[in-house]
Amino acid sequence: MPEVIPEVVRKTAFALTVSLALLTTACTGQSNSSATDDASKDTTINFWHAWSAPNEVKGVKSLIAGFEKAHPNIHVNVVGNMTDDKINQALRTGGGKAPDVISSFTTNNVGKFCSSGALVDLNPFFKKSDIDPEKTFPKAMNEYTQFDGNRCSVPLLGDAYGLYYNKTAFEKAGIENPPKTWSEFEKDAKKLTIAQGDSYKQLGFMPDYHGWESTTEHYFAQFSPTYFDSDGKSNVAKDPAFEAGFRLQKKLVDELGGFQRLEKFRATLGDEWGPKHPFHTGQVAMQLDGEWRLGMAEAAKPKFEIGVAPLPVPDDQAGQYGKGYITGTIAGIAATSHRQNAAWELVKYMTTNTDAVVNFSNAIHNVPSTFAGLKSPKLKYDPRFKTFLDIAANPDSTTTPASINGGVYLVTIQQFGYDYESGKVKDLKAGLKKTAAQIDTDIAQAK
């Protein structure tokens, strides 16, 4: 079952994505045309990662021990608790103590890592090892580890988003099953809402973009939007999925009491990572969140039974119920490394060896990042956790694409979401056009 501390670290890192992404400057290193080291000879490589919680560190130690047992000639010097800013600096400077292999929580940085040459293209390594990434990794994970045809990273466990719900509250409200479509979601959210003066005794769902994990990218995954067109231009104003997503979320905000009332209530609630999270306390009956929330919620000893299901989909996409937003941890090889073949052996083991992937997943309670890992009988998990395994394996699940300036475009969309849900922006179509233009300008300036 997921634990509390690891995900605090993970999501703190995710929250810093944009600021860290901007730290990666162009020309951090030039990718070698070919790796020349002999991976069969005795060598030592450096592996930098961001995990820091005790169970995570233990999991990494076990992962590396398994690798060194399989490759006794390759020794791994592990450096943990490395944020992207520290990794980026080391990738720029190189040197004997710099990482040969890195692991990052921030998938939004893939575009930066690839376009700057900080990490090598792994396509030649996959080809040499006769491994087909499309047959190895789920579709969304396969997508967020590359940029413009450059596969400079590889999935190393993942995160899947779904819907948590209070079974006791559902029973009291006469709701038999979790909602599958957006109209059912709206109906249930209103039915589960119990007003108390100008506030709430129980809120069916906190729809605000300032809420816990209810960001635009997490919502819009259910609408399967295309963020960029074939020319790399923002598709926000052209793809009707965005307009539909914004309109339905705004409608839910209005139906549940309006933005001001919801925000006033939200300000009284506990934080995302503490035991007083409003879903844990029963103040909010449904919650959009990742697989880690199950362990955190159970650790808070709630006074109700927790249910888990996929997030509802738009009514016109009812046939795709079961999909969700996917993100995760990535691994890559430094362009400045002189031990790239040995580094590849480690990357290949960590990310494609089924037992290694499954054991690591069991240790830190994230979703396996290979098809084989998702189906492995060696996986240990709460039965409810299977919902997230299924979401990760679902070919209709989506992610947000890599961009040359990291997650800046997502921040721009999210900021527009704040303005629209609060009523600051009245004309949705005009606002989307302005948002698209800003995204295109920011990307052009980053090139």
C-alpha positions in Angstrom: 0.0 0.0 0.0 1.4 3.5 -0.8 2.9 5.4 2.1 2.7 9.1 3.0 6.3 10.3 2.9 7.3 9.1 -0.6 4.5 10.9 -2.4 5.1 14.2 -0.5 8.5 14.1 -2.1 7.2 13.1 -5.5 4.5 15.7 -5.7 6.7 18.5 -4.3 9.1 17.7 -7.1 6.2 17.8 -9.6 5.0 21.2 -8.3 8.4 22.6 -9.0 8.4 21.3 -12.6 8.3 24.6 -14.3 10.9 26.4 -12.3 13.2 23.5 -12.6 12.6 23.1 -16.3 13.8 26.6 -16.8 17.1 25.8 -15.2 18.0 23.5 -18.1 19.8 25.6 -20.6 20.6 24.7 -24.2 23.8 22.9 -25.1 24.2 21.1 -21.8 26.2 18.5 -23.6 26.6 16.9 -27.0 25.2 13.4 -27.5 28.0 11.0 -28.6 27.5 9.5 -32.0 28.1 6.1 -30.5 29.0 4.7 -27.1 32.5 3.2 -27.2 33.1 1.8 -23.7 33.3 -2.0 -23.1 30.4 -2.9 -20.8 31.9 -6.3 -20.2 35.0 -4.8 -18.4 35.2 -3.8 -14.8 33.8 -0.3 -14.4 31.9 2.0 -12.0 29.0 4.2 -13.0 27.2 7.0 -11.1 23.4 6.9 -10.7 21.6 10.0 -9.4 18.0 9.8 -8.3 15.5 11.9 -6.4 14.0 9.4 -3.9 14.7 10.2 -0.3 12.2 8.5 2.0 13.4 5.4 3.9 11.3 2.9 2.1 12.3 4.4 -1.3 16.0 4.4 -0.4 15.7 0.8 0.6 13.9 0.0 -2.7 16.6 1.7 -4.7 19.3 -0.2 -2.8 17.6 -3.5 -3.5 17.1 -2.6 -7.2 20.8 -1.8 -7.6 21.9 -4.9 -5.6 19.9 -7.0 -8.1 21.6 -5.3 -11.0 25.1 -5.7 -9.6 24.4 -9.4 -9.0 23.4 -9.8 -12.6 26.4 -7.6 -13.8 29.2 -8.3 -11.3 31.7 -6.2 -13.3 29.6 -3.0 -13.2 29.6 -1.2 -9.9 27.0 1.5 -9.2 27.7 4.6 -7.1 24.2 5.8 -6.0 23.5 9.4 -5.1 20.0 10.0 -3.8 17.7 13.0 -3.0 18.8 14.8 -6.2 16.4 17.4 -7.5 16.3 18.4 -11.2 18.2 21.6 -10.6 21.1 19.6 -9.1 20.9 17.0 -11.9 20.8 19.7 -14.6 23.9 21.4 -13.2 25.8 18.2 -13.1 24.7 17.3 -16.7 26.1 20.7 -17.8 29.5 20.4 -16.1 30.2 16.6 -16.4 33.2 15.2 -14.7 34.1 12.0 -12.8 31.5 12.5 -10.1 28.7 13.6 -12.5 25.9 11.1 -13.2 26.1 8.5 -15.9 22.4 7.6 -15.3 19.8 9.9 -13.9 16.2 9.5 -12.7 13.7 12.4 -12.6 10.2 12.8 -11.2 9.4 15.6 -13.6 8.3 14.2 -17.0 7.6 17.8 -18.1 11.3 18.2 -18.4 11.7 15.6 -21.1 11.4 18.2 -23.9 14.3 20.1 -22.3 16.4 17.1 -21.7 16.0 15.9 -25.3 16.3 19.2 -27.2 19.3 20.4 -25.3 21.3 17.2 -25.8 21.6 16.7 -22.0 20.5 13.1 -22.3 21.4 10.7 -25.2 18.9 9.3 -27.6 18.1 5.8 -26.4 16.7 4.6 -29.7 20.0 3.1 -30.9 20.4 1.3 -27.6 16.9 -0.2 -27.8 17.6 -1.3 -31.3 20.9 -2.8 -30.4 19.2 -4.8 -27.6 16.4 -5.8 -29.8 13.7 -4.2 -27.5 10.7 -2.6 -29.1 9.6 0.3 -26.7 6.0 0.3 -28.2 5.6 -3.3 -27.2 7.3 -2.9 -23.9 5.7 0.3 -22.4 2.1 1.4 -22.2 1.2 4.0 -24.8 1.1 7.1 -22.6 4.4 6.3 -20.9 6.0 5.6 -24.2 4.9 9.0 -25.4 6.0 11.2 -22.4 9.6 9.8 -22.6 10.4 11.3 -26.0 10.4 14.6 -27.9 10.5 15.1 -31.7 11.5 11.6 -32.3 14.3 11.7 -29.7 13.8 9.0 -27.1 16.1 10.5 -24.5 14.4 8.9 -21.6 12.6 5.8 -20.6 9.7 5.1 -18.1 10.8 4.0 -14.6 7.5 3.3 -12.8 4.4 5.5 -13.3 1.5 7.3 -11.7 -2.1 6.9 -12.8 -5.0 9.1 -11.8 -8.5 8.0 -10.9 -11.5 8.7 -8.6 -11.6 8.0 -4.9 -15.1 8.0 -3.3 -16.6 7.7 0.1 -18.7 4.5 0.0 -20.5 5.4 3.2 -21.5 8.8 1.8 -22.6 7.1 -1.4 -24.8 4.6 0.5 -26.4 7.4 2.5 -27.1 9.3 -0.7 -28.6 6.3 -2.3 -25.8 6.0 -5.0 -25.1 2.4 -5.8 -22.1 2.7 -8.1 -19.3 5.3 -8.9 -20.2 7.6 -11.8 -18.9 6.6 -15.3 -20.0 9.6 -17.4 -19.7 13.3 -16.7 -23.5 13.8 -16.4 -23.5 11.0 -13.8 -20.6 12.7 -12.1 -22.4 16.0 -11.9 -25.6 14.4 -10.6 -23.7 12.5 -7.9 -21.6 15.5 -6.9 -24.7 17.5 -6.3 -26.5 14.7 -4.5 -23.5 14.2 -2.2 -23.3 17.9 -1.3 -24.8 18.9 2.0 -25.0 22.6 2.6 -24.3 24.2 6.0 -25.2 27.9 6.0 -23.1 29.6 3.4 -20.6 26.7 3.5 -20.8 22.9 3.4 -21.1 20.1 5.8 -20.0 17.8 3.0 -19.0 18.7 -0.5 -19.6 16.1 -3.2 -16.4 17.1 -5.1 -14.0 20.0 -5.1 -14.0 21.0 -8.8 -11.8 24.1 -8.5 -8.4 24.1 -10.3 -6.8 25.2 -7.1 -8.1 22.0 -5.5 -6.1 18.9 -4.7 -4.9 17.4 -8.0 -7.8 18.8 -9.9 -5.5 20.5 -12.5 -6.5 21.1 -16.1 -4.2 18.3 -17.4 -5.7 15.8 -15.0 -9.2 16.7 -15.9 -8.7 17.0 -19.6 -7.1 13.6 -19.9 -10.7 12.3 -19.8 -11.5 14.4 -22.9 -8.4 13.0 -24.8 -7.2 16.4 -26.2 -4.5 17.0 -28.7 -2.3 19.8 -27.2 -0.3 20.6 -30.4 -1.0 20.2 -34.1 1.4 18.6 -36.6 3.3 21.9 -36.9 3.9 22.1 -33.2 1.4 25.0 -32.7 -0.9 25.1 -29.7 -4.2 23.3 -30.4 -6.0 24.7 -27.4 -8.3 26.9 -29.4 -8.9 24.4 -32.2 -9.5 21.1 -30.5 -13.1 21.0 -29.2 -12.0 18.8 -26.3 -10.5 21.8 -24.5 -13.7 23.9 -24.8 -15.8 21.0 -23.6 -13.5 20.4 -20.7 -13.5 24.0 -19.6 -17.3 24.4 -20.0 -18.2 21.2 -18.1 -15.8 22.0 -15.2 -17.2 25.6 -15.0 -20.8 24.2 -15.0 -19.9 21.9 -12.1 -18.3 24.9 -10.2 -21.5 26.9 -10.6 -23.8 24.0 -9.7 -22.0 23.2 -6.5 -22.3 26.8 -5.2 -20.1 29.0 -7.3 -16.4 29.8 -7.3 -16.4 32.2 -4.4 -18.3 29.9 -2.1 -16.1 26.9 -3.0 -12.9 28.8 -2.5 -14.1 30.1 0.9 -14.7 26.5 1.9 -11.5 25.2 0.4 -9.5 27.8 2.5 -10.8 26.1 5.7 -9.7 22.6 4.7 -6.6 20.6 5.5 -3.6 20.5 3.1 -3.0 17.9 0.5 -0.3 15.8 2.3 -1.5 15.9 5.9 -4.0 13.6 7.7 -6.6 16.4 7.6 -6.9 16.2 3.8 -10.7 16.8 3.2 -11.2 13.4 1.6 -9.7 11.7 4.6 -11.9 13.6 7.0 -15.1 13.1 4.9 -15.5 16.8 4.2 -15.3 16.0 0.4 -17.0 12.8 -0.8 -15.1 12.3 -4.1 -11.5 13.0 -5.0 -9.5 13.1 -8.2 -6.0 11.7 -7.3 -3.2 9.3 -8.0 -2.5 5.8 -6.9 -0.6 7.0 -3.8 -3.7 8.5 -2.2 -5.0 5.1 -1.2 -2.2 4.4 1.3 -2.3 8.0 2.6 -6.0 7.9 3.1 -6.0 4.5 4.9 -3.1 5.7 7.1 -5.4 8.6 8.2 -7.8 5.9 9.6 -11.0 7.4 7.9 -14.4 6.6 9.4 -15.7 5.3 6.1 -14.9 2.7 3.5 -12.8 4.0 0.5 -13.8 3.1 -3.0 -11.6 3.5 -6.1 -12.7 3.8 -9.8 -11.6 5.5 -13.0 -12.5 9.2 -13.3 -15.7 9.6 -15.3 -15.5 10.5 -19.0 -17.6 12.9 -21.2 -20.9 11.4 -22.2 -20.0 11.2 -25.8 -16.9 9.1 -24.9 -18.7 6.6 -22.6 -17.1 3.7 -24.5 -13.7 4.8 -23.2 -14.6 4.7 -19.6 -11.6 3.3 -17.7 -8.9 5.7 -19.1 -7.1 8.3 -17.1 -4.1 10.6 -16.9 -0.7 9.0 -16.8 2.7 10.4 -15.7 5.7 9.0 -13.8 9.4 8.8 -13.2 11.9 8.7 -16.1 15.5 7.5 -16.5 18.2 8.6 -18.9 21.8 8.5 -19.8 24.0 11.6 -19.5 25.5 12.8 -22.8 28.7 13.7 -20.9 29.1 10.1 -19.7 32.1 8.1 -21.0 30.5 4.9 -19.8 27.3 4.9 -21.9 27.2 1.2 -22.7 27.6 0.3 -19.1 25.0 3.0 -18.2 22.6 1.4 -20.7 22.9 -2.0 -19.0 21.7 -0.3 -15.8 18.9 1.6 -17.5 17.8 -1.5 -19.4 17.7 -3.6 -16.2 15.8 -1.0 -14.2 13.2 -0.4 -16.9 12.7 -3.6 -18.9 13.6 -6.4 -16.5 10.2 -7.6 -15.3 11.2 -8.8 -11.9 13.3 -5.6 -11.3 10.3 -3.4 -12.3 7.8 -5.4 -10.2 10.1 -5.6 -7.1 10.7 -1.8 -7.3 7.0 -1.2 -7.7 6.3 -3.3 -4.7 8.9 -1.4 -2.7 7.8 2.2 -3.4 4.1 1.6 -4.4 4.0 3.1 -7.8 2.5 1.6 -11.0 4.8 -0.7 -13.0 5.9 0.9 -16.3 5.9 -2.2 -18.5 3.1 -4.3 -19.9 4.7 -7.4 -18.4 5.1 -5.7 -15.1 1.4 -4.7 -15.0 0.4 -8.3 -15.5 3.0 -9.9 -13.2 1.6 -12.3 -10.6 4.5 -11.1 -8.3 2.9 -7.7 -7.8 1.7 -7.1 -4.3 -1.1 -4.6 -3.8 -4.4 -3.8 -2.2 -7.2 -5.1 -4.5 -8.4 -1.6 -5.1 -4.9 -0.7 -6.5 -5.8 -2.8 -9.6 -7.9 0.1 -10.8 -4.7 2.1 -11.4 -2.9 -0.8 -13.0 -5.8 -1.1 -15.5 -5.8 2.7 -16.1 -2.0 2.5 -16.8 -2.5 -0.3 -19.3 -5.5 1.3 -21.0 -4.6 2.4 -24.6 -7.1 5.3 -24.3 -5.3 6.8 -21.3 -3.4 10.0 -22.1 -0.6 12.2 -20.9 0.7 15.6 -21.7 3.3 15.9 -24.5 6.8 17.0 -24.0 7.7 20.6 -25.0 10.9 22.4 -25.6 10.2 24.7 -22.6 9.1 22.1 -20.2 5.7 22.5 -18.6 5.3 26.2 -19.3 2.4 25.6 -21.7 0.5 23.6 -18.9 1.0 26.5 -16.5 -0.5 28.9 -19.1 -3.5 26.6 -19.6 -4.0 26.3 -15.9 -3.8 30.0 -15.4 -6.5 30.5 -18.0 -8.5 27.9 -16.1 -8.3 30.0 -12.9 -9.5 33.1 -14.8 -12.4 31.3 -16.5 -13.7 29.4 -13.5 -13.6 32.5 -11.4 -15.5 34.6 -14.0 -12.6 36.9 -14.7 -12.8 35.7 -18.4 -16.3 35.6 -19.9 -15.6 34.7 -23.5 -14.2 31.2 -23.5 -13.5 31.0 -27.3 -11.6 34.3 -27.3 -9.8 33.3 -24.1 -8.6 30.0 -25.7 -7.3 31.8 -28.7 -5.3 34.2 -26.5 -4.0 31.3 -24.5 -2.9 29.4 -27.6 -1.1 32.5 -28.9 0.7 32.9 -25.6 1.8 29.2 -25.7 3.1 29.6 -29.3 5.0 32.8 -28.3 6.7 31.1 -25.3 7.7 28.1 -27.4 9.1 30.3 -30.1 11.2 32.2 -27.6 12.6 29.0 -26.1 14.0 27.7 -29.4 
